């Protein structure tokens, strides 16, 4: 079955430490890939997206993600986490055929400790 | 540029009651989406409009949920009658065209008692 998997429900990191959030997808072809962030009481904000080309994608707020076709992964990284990065992070895909429907993973909640 | 507006932000109702949510997309955005986000899960698409026509409503529970986008701008999502399992955040999003970046509103948090 087609799916988006975020294996980590909750991650805690110290401020200033590096961060990697995992995302795997299971589709017949490479979909369009996205990372969104959701702060408490806020809507979803797009961090970055991958459609094609360079597999290392730069986003806003110092985030980057790397697409690895062989592993069907699109992991999100940040070299140094700030307290304001505490939020819920969602990986999402859009199938390249059909309507522009986003399929989301279940999310990873990030806690940042001082 | 104003973002996607939604109202109300919070709503508490008894089961079997009716409720409606309103969404005003970003000006000029042709495509509008309604998502349901149950606690602990990622958002799930309920319905997608292109202007005032429905593109995809395959995940919409049509026995109790309805949505419309008259004049291709604002949209309303209605639940009638509500069930306990409808407790969720209802997110509206819009995009310039069908295959463009989606911008999300702050959501409406619905609690059904």
Contacts between the chains, C-beta under 8 A, distances in Angstrom:
chain1	res1	chain2	res2	distance
A	4	B	42	7.6
A	36	B	104	7.9
A	41	B	106	6.9
A	42	B	106	6.1
A	43	B	3	7.7
A	43	B	4	7.1
A	43	B	91	6.6
A	43	B	104	3.8
A	43	B	105	5.2
A	43	B	106	4.7
A	43	B	107	6.0
A	44	B	43	7.2
A	44	B	91	7.0
A	44	B	93	7.7
A	44	B	104	4.2
A	45	B	104	7.4
A	46	B	101	6.0
A	46	B	102	7.7
A	46	B	103	7.9
A	49	B	101	7.2
A	90	B	42	5.3
A	90	B	43	7.5
A	92	B	42	7.3
A	94	B	99	7.9
A	99	B	48	5.9
A	99	B	55	5.1
A	99	B	56	4.9
A	99	B	98	6.7
A	100	B	31	6.7
A	100	B	48	7.4
A	100	B	95	6.6
A	100	B	98	5.1
A	100	B	99	5.0
A	100	B	100	7.3
A	100	B	102	7.3
A	101	B	45	5.1
A	101	B	48	6.6
A	101	B	56	6.2
A	102	B	33	7.9
A	102	B	35	7.9
A	102	B	43	7.4
A	102	B	45	6.7
A	102	B	102	6.4
A	103	B	45	7.9
A	104	B	42	3.0
A	104	B	43	5.1
A	104	B	44	7.3
A	105	B	42	5.4
A	106	B	40	7.1
A	106	B	41	5.7
A	106	B	42	5.3
A	107	B	40	7.9
A	107	B	41	7.5
A	107	B	42	5.5
